[in-house]
Amino acid sequence: MELLVASAVGILTAAGIYLILRKRTFPVILGLSLVSYAVNVFLFATGRLMVNAPPILNKYEEVAYTDPLPQALVLTAIVISFGMTAVVVMIALGAFLSSRDDRIDMTGDTQSGEDA
C-alpha cells in the first residue's frame, strides 16, 4: 500500500513539474493542479494508511487508529487549491484576451525599441 501511494505521489509530482515547464498557460495550470494533488495525497498518507481504522483514539481499547489531522489538512488544501486554480485561470484568460496569445515565455515577436 505504501509503495503504491509513494509511486502515485512521485508520478503526480513528475508530471506536474513537466507540465509547469511548458510554454503555454493551460499546461502550466494543469501542472500546478497535479502538484497540488500530489501534496494532498502526501498529506493524506502522513496520517497512517490503515483500512477500517477509526480516526480517533479510544483509551479503553488497544486498537490502531488513523490521525484525523492530515485529513482535515487535505480538505482545507483542496478548497484552497480550487480557489487558487480559479484565480490562475482568470489571470491566464485575461492575459490571453489582452495579447491574443497564451505563450508565457519572454522571448517573442515583441518590439524591443528598434523603431523608437
Backbone bond lengths (Angstrom), bond angles and torsions (degrees), N, CA, C in turn:
res aa  C-N    CA-C-N  psi(-1)  N-CA   C-N-CA  omega(-1)  CA-C   N-CA-C  phi
1 M - - - 1.453 - - 1.520 111.01 -
2 E 1.339 116.13 -44.06 1.453 119.43 -179.33 1.526 111.94 -65.91
3 L 1.336 116.15 -36.42 1.464 120.36 178.77 1.526 110.59 -65.48
4 L 1.315 117.70 -38.47 1.453 122.07 179.01 1.529 110.95 -65.53
5 V 1.317 116.80 -45.41 1.463 120.52 -179.02 1.533 110.31 -68.31
6 A 1.333 117.48 -41.51 1.460 120.20 178.33 1.525 110.86 -63.92
7 S 1.323 117.08 -38.67 1.467 120.30 177.10 1.521 110.90 -65.77
8 A 1.312 116.97 -40.47 1.467 120.50 178.88 1.522 111.15 -63.59
9 V 1.331 117.05 -41.91 1.462 120.51 178.24 1.530 110.10 -63.88
10 G 1.317 116.94 -43.21 1.460 120.49 179.73 1.511 112.79 -64.78
11 I 1.325 117.29 -42.89 1.462 120.94 179.92 1.523 111.16 -67.18
12 L 1.332 117.18 -43.07 1.460 120.29 177.46 1.523 111.58 -62.36
13 T 1.323 116.94 -41.41 1.462 120.33 179.18 1.523 111.44 -66.04
14 A 1.334 117.19 -45.07 1.465 120.45 -180.00 1.525 111.35 -63.36
15 A 1.327 116.96 -44.52 1.463 119.64 179.28 1.530 111.04 -65.91
16 G 1.326 116.94 -38.26 1.461 120.20 178.46 1.517 112.42 -65.15
17 I 1.326 117.44 -42.96 1.462 120.16 178.81 1.528 110.28 -66.45
18 Y 1.331 116.94 -39.67 1.466 120.03 177.12 1.534 110.67 -59.26
19 L 1.334 117.14 -44.21 1.457 120.16 -179.07 1.525 112.25 -71.90
20 I 1.315 117.99 -31.51 1.461 120.31 178.18 1.529 111.10 -64.55
21 L 1.316 117.57 -29.95 1.461 121.54 -178.10 1.530 113.27 -83.51
22 R 1.309 119.08 5.33 1.468 122.02 177.16 1.520 110.10 -75.72
23 K 1.345 116.69 168.11 1.466 121.37 -175.99 1.519 114.06 -101.08
24 R 1.299 117.40 5.74 1.467 121.35 177.74 1.522 109.03 -114.10
25 T 1.322 116.41 156.28 1.464 119.35 -174.57 1.526 113.12 -74.23
26 F 1.337 118.03 -37.94 1.464 119.51 -176.74 1.528 112.56 -62.29
27 P 1.347 120.56 -46.46 1.470 118.85 176.03 1.532 112.92 -63.63
28 V 1.317 117.21 -31.10 1.473 119.58 177.99 1.524 109.91 -66.60
29 I 1.314 117.33 -41.27 1.467 120.74 178.07 1.524 110.40 -64.79
30 L 1.335 117.20 -42.41 1.462 120.02 176.33 1.524 111.59 -63.27
31 G 1.323 117.32 -38.49 1.460 121.03 178.12 1.519 112.19 -64.28
32 L 1.316 116.34 -41.86 1.465 119.38 176.65 1.526 111.19 -63.11
33 S 1.315 116.54 -38.14 1.465 119.96 177.21 1.524 111.32 -65.24
34 L 1.336 117.34 -41.72 1.463 119.94 179.33 1.528 111.54 -65.37
35 V 1.322 116.78 -38.89 1.471 119.07 177.86 1.526 110.24 -66.25
36 S 1.331 117.33 -38.81 1.473 118.75 177.83 1.529 111.09 -67.21
37 Y 1.338 118.26 -35.18 1.459 120.40 174.96 1.526 111.13 -65.31
38 A 1.327 116.47 -38.81 1.464 119.99 178.35 1.529 110.56 -63.30
39 V 1.313 116.57 -41.27 1.472 120.03 178.25 1.527 109.97 -65.58
40 N 1.327 117.37 -39.22 1.469 120.42 178.56 1.528 111.44 -63.40
41 V 1.323 117.36 -43.64 1.466 120.13 178.65 1.524 110.14 -65.36
42 F 1.328 116.90 -39.37 1.464 120.39 177.77 1.529 110.95 -63.04
43 L 1.325 117.23 -45.48 1.467 120.26 178.01 1.522 111.30 -62.17
44 F 1.323 116.44 -40.52 1.461 119.78 179.60 1.524 111.17 -65.36
45 A 1.326 117.22 -35.93 1.463 120.97 -179.07 1.520 112.40 -72.57
46 T 1.328 117.99 -19.12 1.460 119.58 179.46 1.525 112.54 -72.01
47 G 1.328 117.66 -13.57 1.459 121.26 -179.92 1.509 113.23 -90.40
48 R 1.308 119.17 23.85 1.460 126.87 -178.30 1.521 110.33 70.93
49 L 1.302 115.57 128.00 1.459 121.32 179.53 1.519 108.62 -92.01
50 M 1.309 116.74 95.98 1.464 122.05 -179.21 1.516 108.67 -131.15
51 V 1.314 115.08 141.69 1.466 121.16 179.40 1.529 108.74 -97.69
52 N 1.322 116.09 135.21 1.472 123.81 177.76 1.528 113.08 58.40
53 A 1.314 116.92 35.05 1.468 121.17 176.14 1.529 108.37 -106.24
54 P 1.314 117.31 140.46 1.468 119.18 -179.27 1.532 110.49 -71.72
55 P 1.317 117.10 151.28 1.466 120.02 179.75 1.526 113.99 -84.19
56 I 1.334 117.81 12.39 1.460 121.29 -179.88 1.528 109.66 -130.88
57 L 1.296 115.56 157.61 1.459 122.07 178.35 1.525 108.65 -93.90
58 N 1.311 115.72 125.70 1.450 121.54 178.37 1.520 107.58 -104.12
59 K 1.316 117.25 119.20 1.466 119.36 -175.94 1.533 112.90 -75.93
60 Y 1.317 118.14 -9.98 1.453 120.82 -179.60 1.524 113.37 -93.98
61 E 1.310 117.18 -15.14 1.458 120.82 -179.38 1.523 109.68 -125.70
62 E 1.301 115.88 145.58 1.459 121.67 176.08 1.523 108.55 -94.60
63 V 1.299 116.71 71.94 1.463 121.95 -179.18 1.522 108.23 -119.20
64 A 1.317 115.54 147.21 1.458 120.07 178.62 1.533 109.33 -69.79
65 Y 1.294 115.49 148.87 1.457 120.12 -179.91 1.520 109.28 -136.94
66 T 1.307 115.77 161.63 1.459 121.50 174.75 1.517 108.73 -102.90
67 D 1.294 115.72 153.18 1.459 120.91 -178.82 1.530 109.31 -83.37
68 P 1.326 119.56 123.23 1.466 120.39 -177.99 1.528 113.72 -78.71
69 L 1.331 118.40 -15.29 1.459 120.18 -177.65 1.527 112.81 -63.28
70 P 1.341 120.43 -46.98 1.472 118.53 177.15 1.527 113.32 -61.33
71 Q 1.324 117.31 -31.42 1.460 119.36 177.50 1.525 110.70 -65.91
72 A 1.321 116.66 -40.51 1.465 120.24 176.69 1.524 111.08 -67.40
73 L 1.335 116.95 -38.15 1.461 120.10 177.75 1.528 111.22 -64.67
74 V 1.318 117.31 -38.45 1.458 120.74 179.85 1.528 109.96 -67.13
75 L 1.310 118.12 -42.02 1.463 119.87 177.89 1.522 111.14 -61.27
76 T 1.325 116.90 -42.10 1.457 120.79 177.06 1.519 110.96 -64.94
77 A 1.330 117.52 -42.39 1.466 121.24 -179.89 1.518 111.72 -65.63
78 I 1.319 118.25 -33.85 1.467 120.68 177.47 1.523 110.45 -64.24
79 V 1.312 116.72 -44.20 1.464 120.61 179.79 1.529 110.44 -64.70
80 I 1.318 116.81 -44.41 1.466 120.46 -179.25 1.525 110.44 -65.77
81 S 1.332 118.17 -43.31 1.464 119.53 -178.92 1.525 111.51 -67.61
82 F 1.320 117.64 -33.44 1.463 119.97 175.74 1.525 110.60 -64.07
83 G 1.317 116.31 -44.64 1.465 120.10 178.61 1.521 112.29 -64.23
84 M 1.326 116.47 -42.25 1.469 119.50 -179.98 1.528 111.27 -69.13
85 T 1.321 118.18 -33.96 1.455 120.67 176.09 1.524 110.17 -64.37
86 A 1.309 117.26 -40.31 1.466 120.55 177.30 1.525 110.95 -63.33
87 V 1.323 117.67 -40.72 1.462 121.14 178.31 1.523 110.69 -64.55
88 V 1.333 117.55 -45.08 1.468 120.90 -179.06 1.522 110.79 -65.75
89 V 1.324 117.81 -37.95 1.468 120.56 177.51 1.519 110.17 -63.30
90 M 1.312 117.97 -41.92 1.465 120.28 179.35 1.528 111.60 -67.29
91 I 1.323 117.82 -38.14 1.468 120.38 176.33 1.521 110.36 -65.13
92 A 1.329 117.49 -42.80 1.460 120.91 178.58 1.527 110.94 -65.53
93 L 1.318 117.47 -39.26 1.456 120.52 178.04 1.524 110.97 -64.85
94 G 1.319 116.72 -41.72 1.463 120.20 177.11 1.519 112.04 -63.73
95 A 1.339 117.02 -40.05 1.464 120.06 177.78 1.525 110.83 -66.85
96 F 1.323 117.32 -38.18 1.463 120.23 178.67 1.520 111.18 -66.43
97 L 1.322 117.20 -43.22 1.461 120.18 -178.94 1.518 112.36 -67.80
98 S 1.335 117.75 -29.41 1.460 119.27 -179.44 1.525 112.70 -82.09
99 S 1.322 118.25 -30.16 1.468 119.89 -176.78 1.524 113.71 -113.95
100 R 1.332 118.18 -5.94 1.462 123.31 -178.03 1.526 113.15 58.08
101 D 1.329 116.53 26.62 1.461 122.01 178.04 1.518 107.45 -150.47
102 D 1.328 116.44 144.69 1.461 119.27 -178.70 1.523 112.35 -109.85
103 R 1.298 117.81 17.40 1.459 120.70 176.94 1.531 109.20 -73.95
104 I 1.336 115.97 144.07 1.457 119.20 -177.96 1.521 112.86 -112.95
105 D 1.338 117.06 2.64 1.460 118.26 178.74 1.527 109.48 -79.86
106 M 1.299 115.96 159.09 1.459 121.17 -177.10 1.526 112.49 -90.18
107 T 1.310 118.71 -12.72 1.461 120.51 177.32 1.507 108.18 -94.76
108 G 1.288 115.84 129.87 1.447 118.90 -178.43 1.513 109.67 -167.77
109 D 1.304 115.49 -157.68 1.449 121.25 -177.14 1.530 110.67 -93.15
110 T 1.309 117.42 36.78 1.452 120.10 -178.55 1.512 110.24 -83.38
111 Q 1.305 115.56 152.95 1.460 121.71 175.98 1.516 108.27 -77.49
112 S 1.315 116.82 124.40 1.478 119.92 -177.99 1.513 111.88 -104.80
113 G 1.306 117.85 24.13 1.443 120.95 173.87 1.525 113.18 95.25
114 E 1.311 119.78 17.03 1.462 120.02 -179.70 1.523 111.89 -69.11
115 D 1.318 117.57 -36.84 1.453 119.86 -176.44 1.526 111.12 -107.66
116 A 1.283 117.87 32.31 1.470 121.48 -177.20 1.496 113.20 -79.85
